[in-house]
Amino acid sequence: MIRLALLCFTICLWAGAGLAQEIRVRSGEHGSFTRLALDVPVDTAWNVVQMAPNRVELRLREGGFRFDGSTVFNRIDRERITGLEPLPDGAGLGIELACACVAEAFLAEPAMLVIDIRPGEFVASEAAVEPAPRVDDAPLSEIRVGALPGIGPSPERNPLLPGFVPKARRAEPESAPREPGAGMDPTLLEHTLAEQLAIAATDGLLSPGLTPAPSAPPSAMSSTPAEDEEPGEGVPDLSGHRGAIEAAILGRSPSDMQARVRVGGTGCVPDAALDLTSWGSDETFDSEIPVLRRRLYGEFDALDPEILLELVRAHIYIGFGAEARALLELDQERRDPVLFALAGIVDGGADRAGVFAGQTDCKGAASLWALAGAPSLPEGAMIDDKAVRRAFEALPETLRELLGPTLATRLAEAGHRDAARNLLSRLARSGGAPDEEMRYSEAQIDRLDGAVDEAMNALMDLSHGAGRHAPDAVVATVALAAEQGAGINKRLTDLTGAYSTELRATEQGPDLWLAHLRALTASRLFDQAVATLRDGADFPEHQRRLAASELMSALAAQGSDTGFLRQAVTRKRDYDRLVSEDTALAVARRLLALGLPDEALSWATLPVIARDLRARRLLESEIHLVRADPQQAEIALIGLQGDDALELRARARAMMGDYTYAQTAFGSLGETGEARRAAWLAGDWDAVEGEEDALAAAAALVDSGLPAESGAVPSLALAEALATSGAETRDTLRALLDQTRMAEE
């Protein structure tokens, strides 16, 4: 009996080992890169190899895995990743790429492998990660603390037997604001929400907006679970609760505002938490802050959290945001995200953590801070400008000077021009901000209001100054000139180059680089502009796309044939993944005009151009006609209506010999000359007659007959008539040849 039981037990073990373990693959778009997340067993040996520019392989040493990627392309497009395919014997996963990209892999958690696909140059390499062996050399007398306290080495658990492992306190990630992806461009509310959902889904978490965020975030520690904690221990199984949004809490702190996803509404930060007027006075800088600093540490050098809170608020009151953030780092376990966000905003930064995200329509002071801290306003964002102005009047004078110009510009960008000018007038009455700040904000409002000349003059003056907004004014001046098609003088071009070099590593670096490239392009210094574009490989992709599109559009419209062909033909690969569809079509038209239909077709069929785009299909048809391929030209026009499509279709039919259709089509388009030419080729002499030209004469000649013979011997009159008719025939044929002569190549 015992032998039978052992035999059954062994068979069960073999059967369990034979079942392939499933690895779920999740995905998400993160602006400048695409992320894949895989739930792998703990301690699995893995490596990531880029086999070719368009293929990456994840290899797992044990093998025998099944991969579930059924939902991967529900959350991402195929711009970077085109497909996934399991490797033989379940030994890994192949990732097909559609871009000039590289792969970066790391373990986000012991059981979560992350692969990021981001733009980069392919270099054959291999990144291998072997799980560190668990070696416990602790002596028998060593005291262990943590998830499994005790004395001596950690006990080894038998994997065949059930066991109880106490839940370790999961370390929380730092809740400081996290910089978004370089390529992030939150211009649309839908785009922002989609990216946040993708981030949350990729990490396996969603934090509902109905849950209030605690005011005391946990300390910044490693987010890796304790070594002996079983993966997934204490995590609820939500696999059976999938709907439009899938959520699984994997240990991320709910107070991490960057990872929070607000669905169904956003609460407003209460005014009680934003009563900055009560946080200081005229004596704050000279008297109150020194006293608070002396009291910050008490007996045994213990940090006093109440004094720290007062000190942080005092620094925010006087506009010292960087100092306030440094103080908040002293006690990360109690760091208030609202104060951290306020400190960043008063220092001229953005609310990267999203504490005030979506609160521009709040009735209280939150609307002001949401407006001042938004990296950019989503299209159609609702703003309560009255609440903003009320909150502005309640601010301390120092903060009104700091925030006033920014708030006015943001209001103007959102379409509240009158409210923006009203706020600037309030600021001027209360003492005003520095002259440069006011002038820059007024210039921005003038630009948005359509007063281009006034805005250009003000921005030009500011750009040649030495103030804080000089680089911003340079960028705005060049952008405005590009919008208006105006020229840019050499001094401003040199200035953009100097700022671009000096501030390359700052937040303004990408904008200044783009401004310099625009200035070179506007000055028709195309060779220097091309060199500048190549030098910007480390800048955000969306700006490189914009720069490449503007440069190639200018080359197609204004560049010399040699300079244009050097970029469009010999260096096509440098641009085909960056340019916009309008630029690609413009380049294709220029190539076609230069008599290069094959090269034009390669640009007209780039993946960036939608296949069903009308302009693409018309251009493809025209290219096929030049290539003497009328069948493909007509295929490209299938389903298209309109005079432009009919004209191309008539030309294709004429090339195929269907002159009757061509005659009818050209006639309906009012192109009489082409219609008569098609009628002549079709032999419709009645349609050709009626005009005084060679075609009508030829038609009359065809209809004419020989003089009738009066006897067996031709008469002198008949001979003279034939001679005259022969001369007229020669003249008619000569005129016909001249009229239908083909142009010399």
C-alpha angles and dihedrals in degrees: 000000000000091000090052091051092049090049092052091046091052092048090052090051091051091048092050091049091050094057112097113239114234121232115198117217119208129183144198142175115238103180102254096029143028119232131210119192122195127191101223127176115267115268093017111156110231143165135188119219127185100214096181139350089274102036136064125180129204109204124196117196099216096050126189095102129141118214123214108202097151094123099039097102093042088079104030136043126229097255092110106009119042102174150346126223129179116239118239116286091012090283095142147313132283118216118201115209131207098190142055090268142141131213127238119190134188142149110260089182132001089266100031121081115192125200118189119198110201136159113279146122116282116244119174104247143135128222110198126184122192118193111250110247115244105244117176108192094162112140119242091255098051115117113227123207131184130054094350108030118191146106124286130003121347113267116254112234120222105237091210094059129065114250142185118237117183113237110256120219102262113234113239125223122245111276096209115125111279120216111244124235116293091241096051114127110174097188094132126052090219091054092050093050091047092052092049091049090049092051092049094045092047091052090044097244143103123182112205115232092226091072110089114234113242116242094226113062118199124259122281104258135142113292092218113115121240113285096247096042113112111240111256093016109153094006113125117238105241097166091111094054102067119145133137088321124038117207133185122165109222101173103287112143113254088220092062094110094191091063097040117113116202113205122173099016144332126246120227121241103250120249090238089070091049102047093126093162090071093051097078150349141212088290096053098101099039102037117006100050095051091050092048092049091055090051096044094097121044135184115342088011091287114166113240106222094197093054090045090055092051091047093051091049091048092054092048089050092059093041099254097139099160091053091048092053091049090053092050089056089064091073108027094167091064099032110142111222091208092056091045091053092046091051091054094047097050087050090059097261133119132258093255093166092060097233091144097029113143095006100110090109095053117123095227138057092292089080091063095049092044090054095045094045102043111114085215133341118254115239110270094016113167114235127187097212092180091057089048092053093046091051090046092056089052094054122103113263093251092056092046089059092047099045103029100085092044093050092048092052092048092050091051091049089054091053098260095122096153092048090050093053090044090055092050091051090051088051092050092050092051094055099284135235122275112301093247093054092051094046093049092050092046090050091052091050091048090052092051090045092055097251091132100165094050092046093047094050093048094046092047091054092048093047091058092049129087099237130121093265096049094102091045090049090051091053092046093047093052092044091051092048090050091051092051096041090238124153124254120222124232094251093058091044091054090047092055089051093051094048091044091057097040097047099032095120095048131085088263092055099093093046093048091047090053091047091052092050090049091050092051091047093049089050089051091240089142098162091056090044090054091050090050091051092053090049091058099068091121095056125096114289096234090059092046089052091051092047094048092047094050093045095050092044090054091047091050092050103036111008125109117257092250096047092044095049092047089063102030097047113020095035100032092127090063091063111024093088095042109044125090122244092255090054093047091052092048091052091048092052092051091050091049091050088053091055098255104124096162093054090043090054092052090057095042091056099048114139090242089070114076111242093228095048108129095219091052094051093048091049092047089053092050091049092051090051090054088049088054092244104128095166093061089042091058092043089057089056098053109135095008120124132189139077094285092054092044092053093052091045090052091051090050092049091049090053089051091051098254093131094158092062090043091051092052094045095048090046092054089050091053093244096138096174095054091043092053091046090053090046091052091051089047091052094243095145094171090062092049097051123084099065130088100238141099094274093056091046091051091050091050089049091054091051094047121095137206120271114268116259116239099195148351093285117055112244126233090249091055092050091050091049091051092049092051091046090050092053092049090048092053091049091048094049091047091052090046092052091048092050094048097039112136117236115257114251 
